[in-house]
Amino acid sequence: MAALFSLKCGTRRLFNICNTCTTRLHAPVLKRQIQNTACMMSFSDAEFTAAKDRLNSLKEDPGNEVKLQIYALFKQATAGTCNTPKPGAFDFVGKAKWSSWNSLGNMSQDQAKEKYVGIVDDLVAQEGGEAETASTTQGSLSFTGLKYTVDNGVATITLNRPNKKNAVTTEMYSEWTAALKMAGEDDRVVLAVITGAGDYYCSGNDLNNFMKIDPSVLHEESVKGSDLLEIFVNGFIDFPKPLICAVNGPAVGISVTTLGLMDVIYASDKATFHTPFAALGQSPEGCSSYTFPKIMGTAQANECLLFGKKLTAQEAFDRGLVTEVIPDAQFRETVDKKVKEYAQLPRNALRLAKNLIRETEKERLHKVNRAECDLLVDRWTSDECTQAIMNYFSKSKL
């Protein structure tokens, strides 16, 4: 997914938005129906109010799906059955919120209060779990969505939101770009490795990147997103040292398309590779419109980029996208051993050899990157893309 519209609200503000029922709840995807079975007992206003207070005290963002459920239940509990007209086609957020509330049908207000309290209690109980982000400071830069370490000549960039399947936030695009720049300029670094924490390599863009945009500024915001994407991809194109990707699990969207700019790609046998551009009414990015046909051949690249075929690790290897497939149980250990050996090679020889290999392609890659970003501006501002994103969100089971 390529849309890069940023989320600027803090966690507490997000929860307040849910409770006051304003129109700024971020564009959601309903992934499951509410699980708790309703009881017929009456819930007191005091219990309901206490749940609202507990919600505001949470430190973690529960995600769009849960926030939509909370919004719908709050409306049902306070206003009853959905009684407002369905919002217009360009109101992504309003339509999703309306659909969530409308889906509750004739659920009683007491039942809605009980379900609301139950969801909040579950969120509070989960607060002591694993953090979704970690902060690491290298020099003067601070990273919140990834980890950056240097050890024995190896710079490791780890996407570090395992509870969100390492989905990329808008801020992470800038952090990732900064980490690549830091590794490229650090004399201690011989090569860099990119990988993911947990079971996923990267699930593509965080859904919070898709937020309500006033149609009057849609083009302006799309251009900003396009510029951010171009800078990010240029960071891969211009990286001066060997760049290795350790795909430890499923990869989606931008995390797949940029693989064509890596030097070596190791994949766990549990990894998959998915570029669902057509389903979103969008177009390829990450220079994949050029690198994938060159790597795979036109027909096999088209199957991925045009029709969204999801590749297994073995299929990606067979098509030349992946260097080697490694059993998941030995993946980390095997990759670490290989990387440590590579880092012992003469650094200048590696840098000069990579420059020789890549230099003839750089100008072409930069032009492709710019052309892809320009096309995405047109796509993001099209009615077709608007409808495709809404359809994709409403059907997604990820």
Secondary structure, 3 states (H helix, E strand, C coil): CCCCCCCCCCHHHHHHHHHHCCCCCCCCCCCCCCCCCCCCCCCCHHHHHHHHHHHHHCCCCCCHHHHHHHHHHHHHHHHCCCCCCCCCCCCHHHHHHHHHHHCCCCCCHHHHHHHHHHHHHHHHHHCCCCCCCCCEEECCEEECCEEEEEECCEEEEEECCHHHCCCECHHHHHHHHHHHHHHHHCCCCCEEEEEECCCCCECCECHHHCCCCCHHHHHHHHHHHHHHHHHHHHHHHCCCCCEEEEECCCEECHHHHHHHHCCEEEEECCCEEECCCHHHCCCCCCCHHHHHHHHHCHHHHHHHHCCCCCEEHHHHHHCCCCCEEECHHHHHHHHHHHHHHHCCCCHHHHHHHHHHHHHHHHHHHHHHHHHHHHHHHHHHCCHHHHHHHHHHHHHCCC
